[in-house]
Amino acid sequence: MADYILSAQVSRGLSDKLYDKRKGAALEVERVIREYVIARDAAKIKLTIQALVSDFVYSVSPNARNGGLIGLAATSISLAGDVSAYLESIVPPVLMCFADQDSRVRYYACESMYNIAKVARGSILRYFNELFDAMSKLYADSELSVKNGAELLDRLVKDIVHEQSIAYSGPITHIDDQDPQQLALALPRISEFSLPRFIPLLAERVYSKNSWTRNYLVTWIAVLDSIPDLELVSYLPDFLDGLLYFLSDSNPDVRTLTQKLLDDFLTEIRDVAELQQQQQRESLQARLRQLQLAESQQRAGQRDSLDGSVVSGGALGRDFDMLENESSGQGKGSWVPGQGVNINYAKIVKILKPHLTSSDEDIQETALRWINEFMSLAKEVMIQFTPSLIPAVLPCLAHSVDSIRTIANETNLSLYRLVCDSALPPEPQPPAAVAVGAPNGGGSISDRSSQARSHSPRPQSPKTDRSSMSFGTSGSIASKLTSSGNKESPVQPSRETMTASPIPNSKPPADALEFDYVATVNALTLQFLNEHEQTRVASLEWLLMLHKRAPHLILAIDDGSFPVLLKTLSDPSEEVIKRDLQLLAQISSYSDDAYFHNFMLNMLSLFSTDRRLLENRGSVIIRQLCVSLNSEKIYRTLAEILEKDEDLEFANTMVQNLNIILITAPELADLRKRLKSVDSRDGQALFAVLYRSWCHNPVSTFALCLMAQYYEHAVALLQSFADFEITVNLLIQVDKLVQLIESPVFT
């Protein structure tokens, strides 16, 4: 075939090892093809191309392959505007040579494709995917000359795409919820440049770890994004995940380009959202004008009817059509970039969530910034992700990097406000009333908890896995309060696996809520194990807000959350304890007396098992509770429980602590005034309740009588002290009391 189409001299020249001879032979091929073009001899043109491909490009000799590539480039130059009809025969062999083992062949393939693309211009875009894939590999080539040739070809292709991608784009645009790969296969082959066909390839290549390839990819994404009509941002979920990993690249140039590109995408998303919000407002205004026009026309028609005239509906119909076209975007008007872009916020958020906990600081900060921005752009979408965002955002509040810590605080505040501004959950139907008696019976606090555990039937319920928590309970508070034959309170917290109790059936269905409250509470509760104080404090602030909004949905008496909150009182942070006590007090204010009594009983049980907590934090806990709840109710309930406690040592110690708090705490000033009201029945009743329990500690009883101004009884008690065994502890208590007697409390 070569002997017939190409002369022997041309064949020898194309196979020569010297570049000048190959170039001379290529010029001869160019002259011959130009003659065929003038003669309109398409058959000989095809035969010549076939000869160049089969006898040279597919040859085993590298020099012949180089000659064939130069010959194809010369052929394309000669064909000029007619080259489009022959690209099916010219381009694939050249693309094949991009992967040749010989670096010189790869370089000449780049040079040949450059000349072909320069002539074909927009027609070459039908091979864009293949060309893009080949250049991405050449960018990482070990040979510098090949890499330089690929960069030169890349710049040309970028110019072509930027100039002619819209004119040559396929007729099918992006469709949501449709597989991009299936969409690409459905496109006709004659389509010159198709973004839907290209996106699957980009989504695959974007996970490359080579810095040169990443640089190539990010520059191409930037070029495609700079073409407004392509609306690349609508395809962002397809390649965003891999693009974020570019921020951890070892090459600083790649990181800089990627960060700029992501900032541009975020700015574009913000502009699109603002534009669409503006269009919605204009649509509502147009609809309002429609209604006003209809009302005015109706009134005018009624007046004309009274005058005996006939009103034609043509003008009214034209006005309606005009307003309808304005509100729907139809009719004449200027097109605004971004007005038809559909951004899938939910998919983007799902991609960003794993990166919120990334070990790379740049990736983590970028993901946080995007999530924070979406809080104002897509509120309805973002609120649904509240349960999954909280465990990722809250730990970042204590991040060692200032910028991440700052954006994490902003994100947490934005999400907090978003939930606060959301609609309140519907109120449930009131459940049937359950009679709950007051606890009674003797024994120590721990014994009574054990009795409740042994006599209370455990209802079958779905369990919530909280094995990671270091504390638990053997049953819910409600099941112990309503147990038959024993109306004692729940068990003390233990270091066992904790299981949740049944959730009341009165709660609204999950689909009626804007987000899952229960899942959010579970995520917040797990943050109690975080080592950082800021995270634990923030989680309790969230729980305070959520419980205030939906007290019937979360942190109820029977959902197993009480032991978690109770154990948190052992936290080393005073701020955490303060928030925890506020939450417990808030729950108690929304609950009945049974919950409050069980709260007090379990708190005393915790103190009895953790004496260090009583010594270090007992005063803070009691005083904070007195600020949030009724101090008289607290002291009455504690006194009633301690009165029947058989653990005399603990009762003595607890009464001693309660007495010191009662005398010294400014939060209990009102309670001290009521104790001094000896003439009132309420004051006498309060003194009687406290006195019976205070008898566990003689010095505290004496101080109570002095404070309540029962001096005669105080003298009698003091005389009985002579019969007591003098111990160091007794002397210390007397010494403290002597120092306090001169305080204003006893005056």
C-alpha positions in Angstrom: 0.0 0.0 0.0 2.9 2.3 0.8 4.5 1.7 -2.6 1.3 2.6 -4.3 0.3 5.7 -2.4 3.6 7.1 -1.2 6.8 7.2 -3.3 9.8 5.3 -2.3 11.7 8.5 -1.5 9.0 9.7 0.9 8.8 6.3 2.6 12.6 6.2 3.1 12.5 9.8 4.4 9.8 9.1 6.9 11.7 6.2 8.3 15.1 7.9 8.5 16.7 8.4 11.8 17.5 12.0 11.0 14.9 14.6 11.9 15.6 16.8 8.9 15.0 14.0 6.4 11.8 13.0 8.2 10.6 16.6 8.1 11.4 16.9 4.4 9.4 13.8 3.7 6.5 15.2 5.7 6.6 18.4 3.7 6.3 16.3 0.5 3.3 14.5 2.1 1.8 17.9 2.8 2.2 18.9 -0.9 0.6 15.7 -2.2 -2.4 15.9 0.2 -2.9 19.6 -0.8 -3.2 18.4 -4.5 -5.7 15.8 -3.5 -7.7 18.4 -1.7 -7.8 20.6 -4.7 -8.8 17.7 -6.9 -11.4 16.6 -4.3 -10.0 13.1 -4.3 -11.1 11.9 -0.9 -10.3 8.3 -1.7 -6.6 9.0 -2.1 -6.6 11.1 1.0 -7.9 8.2 3.0 -5.5 5.8 1.4 -2.6 8.1 2.3 -3.7 8.4 5.9 -4.1 4.6 6.1 -0.6 4.1 4.7 0.8 6.6 7.3 -0.9 4.8 10.1 -0.4 1.2 9.2 3.1 1.3 7.7 4.6 4.0 10.0 2.7 4.8 13.2 2.1 1.1 13.8 5.7 0.2 12.9 8.0 -1.5 15.3 10.7 1.0 14.4 10.7 4.2 16.6 12.0 6.3 13.7 9.2 5.1 11.5 6.7 5.9 14.2 8.1 9.4 14.5 7.9 9.8 10.8 4.3 8.6 10.7 3.3 11.1 13.4 5.0 14.0 11.5 3.2 12.8 8.4 -0.2 12.8 10.0 0.4 16.3 11.3 1.4 17.4 7.8 -1.7 15.8 6.4 -3.9 17.7 8.9 -2.3 21.0 8.0 -3.0 20.3 4.3 -6.6 19.4 4.9 -7.2 22.6 6.9 -10.9 23.1 7.3 -11.7 19.6 5.9 -9.7 17.8 8.5 -12.9 17.2 10.6 -14.0 14.5 8.2 -10.7 12.5 8.7 -10.2 12.8 12.5 -11.5 9.3 13.1 -8.5 8.0 11.2 -5.9 10.5 12.4 -6.5 11.1 16.1 -6.7 7.5 17.6 -3.2 6.4 16.3 -1.7 9.6 17.7 -3.4 9.1 21.0 -2.0 5.5 21.1 1.6 6.9 20.8 1.1 8.9 24.0 1.8 5.7 25.9 4.7 4.6 23.7 7.8 3.2 25.6 10.1 5.5 23.6 10.2 9.0 25.1 10.9 10.6 21.7 7.8 8.9 20.2 5.8 10.4 23.1 7.2 13.8 22.5 6.5 13.7 18.7 3.0 12.5 19.5 2.5 15.7 21.6 3.9 17.8 18.7 1.7 16.0 16.1 -1.4 16.4 18.2 -0.6 20.0 18.7 -0.6 20.6 15.0 -3.7 18.5 14.5 -5.6 20.4 17.2 -4.5 23.7 16.0 -6.1 23.0 12.6 -9.2 21.1 13.8 -10.0 23.6 16.7 -13.5 22.8 18.0 -13.7 19.5 16.1 -11.0 18.0 18.2 -13.2 18.3 21.3 -15.0 15.1 20.3 -11.9 13.3 21.6 -11.6 15.5 24.6 -11.9 12.7 27.2 -9.2 10.6 25.5 -7.0 13.6 25.1 -7.5 14.8 28.7 -6.7 11.3 30.0 -3.6 11.0 28.0 -2.3 14.5 28.9 -2.9 13.8 32.6 -0.5 10.9 32.4 2.1 12.8 30.3 2.1 15.6 32.9 3.7 13.1 35.3 6.2 11.8 32.7 9.7 11.3 33.9 11.2 12.9 30.7 11.3 16.6 30.8 10.9 17.1 27.0 7.7 15.0 27.0 6.4 17.0 30.0 7.1 20.3 28.2 5.4 19.0 25.0 2.3 18.0 27.1 2.2 21.4 28.7 2.3 23.1 25.3 -0.5 20.9 24.0 -2.5 21.4 27.2 -2.4 25.2 26.8 -3.7 24.9 23.2 -6.6 22.6 24.2 -7.5 24.9 27.1 -7.8 27.8 24.7 -10.0 25.7 22.3 -12.2 24.6 25.2 -12.5 28.1 26.5 -13.4 29.5 23.0 -15.6 26.8 21.5 -16.8 24.5 24.2 -20.3 26.1 24.2 -20.6 26.2 20.5 -19.8 22.5 20.3 -21.5 21.3 23.5 -23.9 18.4 23.3 -27.6 18.9 23.5 -28.0 17.0 26.8 -27.4 18.9 30.1 -26.9 17.6 33.6 -29.9 15.9 35.2 -30.1 15.4 38.9 -30.4 12.0 40.5 -29.2 10.3 37.3 -26.0 8.3 37.1 -23.4 10.4 35.3 -21.9 7.3 33.7 -25.3 6.2 32.3 -25.9 9.8 31.2 -22.5 9.8 29.4 -23.2 6.5 27.6 -26.5 7.9 26.4 -24.9 10.8 24.6 -24.4 10.5 20.9 -20.8 10.1 19.7 -21.0 13.1 17.4 -21.2 15.4 20.4 -18.1 17.6 20.3 -17.7 18.6 23.9 -19.9 17.1 26.6 -19.5 18.0 30.2 -21.7 15.1 31.4 -19.4 12.7 29.5 -16.3 14.3 30.9 -17.4 14.4 34.6 -17.1 10.6 35.3 -13.5 10.7 33.9 -12.7 13.7 36.2 -14.3 12.0 39.2 -12.0 9.0 38.6 -8.8 11.0 37.9 -9.3 13.4 40.8 -8.1 10.8 43.3 -4.6 10.7 41.8 -1.8 11.2 44.3 0.8 12.5 41.9 1.5 16.2 42.4 2.0 17.0 38.7 -1.2 15.3 37.8 -3.0 17.1 40.6 -1.7 20.4 39.3 -2.9 19.5 35.8 -6.4 18.6 37.1 -6.9 21.7 39.3 -5.9 24.0 36.4 -8.4 22.3 34.2 -11.2 22.5 36.7 -10.4 26.2 37.1 -10.6 26.6 33.3 -14.0 24.8 33.0 -15.3 26.8 36.0 -14.4 30.0 34.3 -16.8 29.3 31.5 -20.2 30.5 32.9 -22.4 28.6 30.4 -20.9 25.3 31.5 -22.1 25.7 35.1 -19.5 23.3 36.4 -20.6 24.1 40.0 -23.7 21.9 39.5 -21.4 18.9 39.1 -19.3 19.8 42.2 -20.5 16.7 44.3 -18.9 14.4 41.6 -15.3 15.5 42.2 -15.3 17.6 45.5 -14.2 14.7 47.7 -11.0 14.0 45.7 -10.4 17.7 45.2 -10.3 18.3 49.0 -7.4 15.8 49.3 -5.3 18.2 47.1 -5.0 20.5 50.1 -2.7 17.9 51.7 -0.4 17.7 48.7 3.3 18.0 49.3 3.6 20.6 46.6 2.7 24.1 47.9 1.6 25.3 44.5 -1.0 22.6 44.3 -2.3 23.5 47.7 -2.5 27.2 46.8 -4.3 26.6 43.5 -6.7 24.2 45.1 -7.5 26.6 48.0 -8.2 29.4 45.5 -10.4 27.1 43.4 -12.4 26.0 46.4 -12.8 29.6 47.4 -14.1 30.4 44.0 -16.6 27.6 44.1 -17.9 28.7 47.5 -18.2 32.3 46.2 -20.1 31.0 43.2 -22.4 28.9 45.3 -23.1 32.0 47.5 -23.9 34.1 44.4 -26.2 31.4 43.0 -28.0 31.1 46.3 -28.5 34.9 46.7 -29.7 35.1 43.1 -32.2 32.4 43.5 -33.4 33.9 46.8 -33.9 37.2 45.0 -35.8 35.5 42.2 -38.1 33.9 44.7 -38.8 37.3 46.3 -39.5 38.8 42.9 -41.8 35.9 42.0 -43.8 36.5 45.2 -44.0 40.2 44.4 -45.2 39.4 40.9 -47.8 37.0 42.3 -49.0 39.7 44.7 -49.3 42.2 41.8 -51.4 39.5 40.0 -53.8 39.3 42.9 -54.0 43.1 43.2 -54.7 43.5 39.5 -57.4 40.8 39.6 -59.1 42.4 42.5 -59.0 45.9 40.9 -60.3 44.4 37.6 -63.1 42.6 39.4 -64.2 45.8 41.1 -64.1 47.7 37.8 -66.1 45.0 36.1 -68.8 45.2 38.8 -69.1 49.0 38.4 -69.4 48.6 34.6 -72.0 45.9 35.0 -74.0 48.3 37.1 -73.8 50.9 34.3 -75.0 48.3 31.8 -71.7 48.0 29.9 -69.9 44.8 28.9 -66.4 44.2 29.9 -64.1 42.3 27.6 -61.7 39.8 29.3 -58.9 40.2 26.7 -57.1 43.0 28.4 -57.3 41.2 31.8 -56.0 38.0 30.2 -53.1 39.8 28.6 -52.2 41.4 31.9 -52.3 38.0 33.6 -50.1 36.5 30.9 -47.6 39.3 31.3 -47.3 38.9 35.0 -47.2 35.1 34.8 -44.3 35.4 32.3 -42.5 37.8 34.6 -42.9 35.5 37.7 -41.9 32.3 35.9 -38.9 33.7 34.0 -40.5 33.4 30.5 -40.7 35.9 27.8 -38.2 38.7 27.0 -35.5 39.6 29.5 -31.8 39.3 30.1 -30.3 36.0 31.1 -28.3 36.1 34.4 -25.5 33.6 35.0 -26.4 31.1 37.7 -30.2 31.6 37.6 -30.8 28.0 36.5 -28.1 26.3 38.4 -29.2 23.5 40.7 -26.8 22.9 43.6 -27.2 19.7 45.6 -26.4 20.9 49.1 -27.2 17.6 50.7 -24.6 15.7 48.6 -22.0 18.3 49.2 -22.6 18.2 53.0 -22.3 14.4 53.0 -19.0 14.7 51.2 -17.7 17.4 53.7 -18.7 15.5 56.9 -15.8 13.0 56.9 -13.3 15.8 56.3 -14.5 17.7 59.4 -12.4 15.2 61.4 -9.5 15.1 58.9 -6.0 14.9 60.3 -4.9 17.5 57.8 -5.5 21.0 59.2 -6.1 22.7 55.8 -8.7 20.1 54.8 -10.5 20.3 58.2 -10.5 24.1 58.2 -11.9 24.2 54.6 -14.6 21.7 55.4 -15.6 23.7 58.5 -15.8 26.9 56.6 -18.0 25.4 53.9 -20.3 23.9 56.5 -20.6 27.2 58.3 -21.3 29.0 55.0 -24.1 26.5 54.1 -25.8 27.3 57.4 -27.1 30.6 55.9 -27.4 29.4 52.3 -29.4 26.1 52.8 -31.0 26.2 56.2 -33.7 23.6 55.5 -31.0 21.1 54.3 -28.4 21.8 57.0 -30.8 21.4 60.0 -31.4 17.8 58.9 -27.6 17.0 59.5 -27.6 18.3 63.0 -27.1 14.9 64.7 -24.1 14.0 62.5 -22.5 17.5 62.5 -22.4 17.9 66.2 -19.9 15.1 67.0 -17.6 16.5 64.2 -17.8 20.2 65.1 -17.8 20.2 69.0 -14.4 18.5 69.3 -12.9 21.2 67.1 -13.8 23.9 69.7 -10.6 23.0 71.6 -8.4 22.5 68.6 -4.8 23.5 69.0 -4.8 25.6 65.8 -6.4 29.1 66.4 -7.9 29.4 62.9 -9.6 26.0 63.2 -10.8 26.8 66.7 -12.3 30.1 65.5 -14.2 28.7 62.5 -15.4 25.8 64.7 -16.8 28.2 67.2 -18.5 30.1 64.4 -19.9 26.9 62.9 -21.2 25.7 66.3 -22.9 29.1 66.9 -24.4 29.0 63.4 -25.8 25.5 63.9 -27.0 26.5 67.4 -28.9 29.5 66.0 -30.3 27.4 63.1 -31.9 25.0 65.6 -33.1 27.8 67.8 -34.8 29.5 64.8 -36.4 26.3 63.6 -40.1 25.4 64.3 -40.9 23.9 67.6 -41.7 20.2 67.6 -45.4 19.4 68.0 -46.7 18.7 71.5 -47.6 15.1 72.2 -50.9 13.8 73.5 -50.9 13.7 77.3 -50.2 10.2 78.6 -52.4 8.4 81.1 -51.8 9.5 84.7 -49.7 7.1 86.8 -50.0 7.3 90.6 -46.5 7.4 92.1 -46.1 7.3 95.9 -43.4 8.9 97.9 -40.5 6.6 98.8 -40.5 5.2 102.3 -38.8 2.5 104.3 -35.6 2.4 106.2 -32.1 1.3 105.4 -29.1 3.0 103.8 -29.4 4.8 100.5 -27.4 2.0 98.8 -29.6 -0.7 100.4 -32.8 1.0 99.2 -31.4 1.3 95.7 -30.6 -2.4 95.8 -34.1 -3.3 97.0 -35.5 -1.3 94.2 -33.3 -3.1 91.7 -34.3 -6.6 93.0 -38.1 -5.9 93.2 -38.6 -3.8 90.1 -39.6 -5.7 87.0 -37.5 -4.7 84.0 -39.7 -3.9 81.0 -38.6 -5.2 77.6 -37.4 -2.3 75.4 -35.1 -1.6 72.6 -31.6 -1.0 73.9 -29.3 1.9 73.1 -25.6 0.9 73.0 -23.8 3.1 75.4 -21.1 0.6 76.4 -18.5 3.3 75.8 -19.8 5.2 78.8 -18.0 4.4 82.0 -21.2 4.4 84.1 -24.7 3.1 84.0 -27.8 1.9 85.8 -29.7 -1.4 86.1 -33.0 0.1 85.2 -34.9 3.3 84.5 -36.2 5.6 87.1 -39.8 5.2 86.1 -39.7 1.4 86.3 -38.5 1.6 89.9 -40.9 4.3 91.0 -43.9 2.3 89.7 -42.7 -1.2 90.9 -45.3 -3.1 92.9 -44.7 -3.6 96.6 -41.7 -1.3 96.7 -41.8 2.4 95.7 -38.2 3.1 96.3 -35.9 5.2 94.0 -33.5 4.1 91.4 -30.1 2.5 91.9 -26.9 4.5 92.3 -24.7 4.9 89.2 -22.4 2.0 88.7 -19.4 1.4 86.4 -21.4 -1.0 84.2 -22.9 -1.0 80.8 -25.8 1.4 80.6 -29.0 0.5 78.7 -31.9 2.8 77.8 -35.4 2.5 78.9 -38.5 2.5 76.6 -39.3 5.8 74.9 -42.8 7.0 75.5 -45.3 6.3 72.7 -46.5 9.9 73.1 -43.6 11.3 71.1 -44.4 12.6 67.6 -43.1 10.6 64.6 -39.6 11.3 63.3 -40.9 12.5 60.0 -42.8 15.3 61.7 -39.6 16.8 63.1 -37.1 19.0 61.2 -34.2 16.8 62.6 -33.8 13.8 64.9 -33.8 15.1 68.5 -33.1 11.7 70.0 -30.1 11.1 67.8 -28.8 14.6 68.5 -29.0 14.0 72.3 -27.2 10.7 71.9 -24.4 12.4 69.9 -24.2 15.2 72.5 -24.1 12.7 75.4 -21.1 10.9 73.9 -19.2 14.2 74.0 -19.2 14.0 77.8 -16.2 11.6 77.3 -14.2 14.2 75.4 -11.0 15.2 77.1 -11.5 18.9 76.4 -13.5 21.1 78.7 -14.8 23.4 75.9 -16.4 20.4 74.2 -18.1 19.1 77.3 -19.4 22.5 78.2 -20.7 23.1 74.7 -22.5 19.8 74.6 -24.3 20.6 77.9 -25.3 24.0 76.5 -26.8 22.3 73.5 -28.7 19.9 75.8 -30.0 22.8 77.8 -31.4 24.5 74.7 -32.8 21.3 73.2 -34.6 20.3 76.4 -36.1 23.8 76.7 -37.4 23.5 73.2 -38.7 19.9 73.5 -38.9 18.7 77.1 -41.4 16.0 76.0 -39.0 14.5 73.5 -35.6 14.2 75.2 -34.1 13.7 78.7 -37.3 12.4 80.1 -37.6 10.4 83.3 -37.5 7.1 81.5 -35.0 7.5 78.7 -31.9 6.4 80.6 -30.2 9.9 80.4 -30.4 10.6 84.1 -27.4 8.4 85.2 -25.3 10.0 82.5 -26.0 13.5 83.8 -25.6 12.4 87.4 -22.2 10.9 86.7 -21.1 14.1 85.0 -21.2 15.7 88.4 -17.8 14.0 89.0 -16.3 16.0 86.1 -13.1 17.9 87.1 -14.3 21.1 85.5 -16.4 23.5 87.5 -18.0 24.9 84.3 -19.1 21.4 83.3 -20.6 20.8 86.7 -22.4 24.1 86.6 -24.0 23.4 83.2 -24.9 19.9 84.3 -26.6 21.1 87.4 -28.5 23.7 85.4 -29.7 20.9 83.1 -30.7 18.6 85.9 -32.6 21.5 87.5 -34.3 22.4 84.2 -35.4 18.8 83.8 -36.7 18.7 87.4 -38.7 21.9 86.7 -40.4 20.2 83.8 -41.0 16.9 85.7 -43.1 15.8 88.7 -42.0 15.5 92.3 -41.1 11.8 91.8 -38.3 12.8 89.4 -37.1 15.4 91.9 -37.1 13.0 94.8 -35.2 10.4 92.7 -32.7 13.1 91.7 -32.0 13.9 95.3 -31.8 10.2 96.3 -29.4 9.3 93.5 -27.2 12.4 94.2 -26.9 11.3 97.8 -26.1 7.8 96.6 -23.4 9.2 94.4 -21.9 11.1 97.3 -22.0 8.0 99.5 -20.0 6.0 97.0 -17.6 8.8 96.0 -16.6 10.6 99.1 -13.9 12.6 97.3 -16.6 14.1 95.2 -18.5 15.1 98.3 -15.4 16.7 99.8 -14.3 18.5 96.7 -17.5 19.4 94.9 -20.3 18.7 97.3 -20.7 22.3 98.4 -20.6 23.6 94.8 -23.2 21.1 93.7 -25.6 21.9 96.5 -25.2 25.6 96.2 -25.7 25.6 92.4 -28.9 23.5 92.8 -30.2 26.0 95.3 -29.7 28.8 92.8 -31.6 26.9 90.1 -34.3 25.2 92.2 -36.2 25.9 95.4 -33.7 25.7 98.2 -36.3 24.8 100.8 -37.6 21.9 98.7 -34.0 20.7 98.2 -33.2 20.8 102.0 -36.6 19.2 102.9 -36.1 16.4 100.5 -32.5 15.7 101.5 -33.5 15.8 105.2 -36.3 13.3 104.7 -34.0 10.9 102.9 -31.2 11.2 105.4 -33.6 10.8 108.3 -34.2 7.2 107.3 -30.7 6.4 106.2 -29.1 3.6 108.2 -25.6 4.4 107.0 -25.0 6.6 110.1 -21.4 7.6 109.2 -22.5 9.0 105.8 -25.6 10.6 107.3 -23.4 12.3 109.9 -20.9 13.6 107.2 -23.7 14.7 104.9 -25.6 16.6 107.6 -22.4 18.3 108.6 -21.8 19.5 105.0 -25.4 20.6 104.6 -25.2 22.5 107.8 -22.1 24.4 106.8 -23.7 25.3 103.5 -26.8 26.4 105.2 -24.9 28.7 107.5 -22.4 30.2 105.1 -23.9 30.2 101.6 -25.3 33.5 100.4 -27.7 31.5 98.1 -29.5 30.2 101.2 -30.2 33.6 102.8 -34.0 33.3 102.2 -34.0 29.8 103.7 -32.2 31.1 106.8 -34.8 33.8 107.2 -37.6 31.3 107.0 -35.9 29.2 109.7 -35.9 32.3 112.0 -39.6 32.8 111.5 -40.4 30.8 114.7 -43.8 32.3 115.0 -45.0 31.1 111.5 -46.3 27.6 110.9 -44.1 27.2 107.8 -41.0 28.1 109.7 -41.8 25.6 112.5 -42.5 22.8 110.0 -39.2 23.5 108.2 -37.3 23.4 111.5 -39.0 20.1 112.5 -38.1 18.4 109.2 -34.5 19.5 109.3 -34.1 18.8 113.0 -35.0 15.1 112.7 -32.3 14.6 110.1 -29.8 17.0 111.7 -29.8 14.8 114.8 -27.3 12.6 113.0 -24.7 15.2 114.0 -24.8 16.9 117.4 -22.9 20.0 116.5 -25.0 20.6 113.4 -28.2 20.2 115.5 -26.9 22.7 118.1 -26.1 25.2 115.2 -29.6 24.7 113.7 -31.2 25.5 117.0 -29.1 28.7 117.4 -29.9 29.7 113.8 -33.7 29.1 114.3 -33.4 31.0 117.7 -34.5 28.0 119.8 -32.0 29.0 122.5 -33.5 27.1 125.4 -33.3 23.8 123.5 -29.8 24.7 122.3 -28.7 25.1 126.0 -30.1 21.7 126.8 -28.3 20.2 123.8 -25.1 21.8 124.9 -25.3 20.3 128.4 -25.7 16.9 126.8 -22.4 17.2 125.0 -20.7 16.4 128.3 -21.8 12.8 127.9 -20.3 12.4 124.4 -17.0 10.9 123.7 -14.6 13.7 122.8 -13.1 13.0 119.4 -10.9 15.0 117.1 -13.7 15.3 114.6 -16.1 16.6 117.3 -13.5 19.2 118.4 -12.9 20.4 114.8 -16.7 20.8 114.3 -17.0 22.7 117.6 -14.1 24.9 116.6 -15.7 25.8 113.3 -19.0 26.6 115.0 -17.3 28.9 117.5 -15.8 30.8 114.6 -19.1 31.1 112.9 -21.1 32.1 115.9 -19.8 35.7 115.6 -21.0 35.8 112.0 -24.1 37.8 111.0 -26.0 34.6 110.5 -26.5 34.1 114.3 -27.3 37.7 115.1 
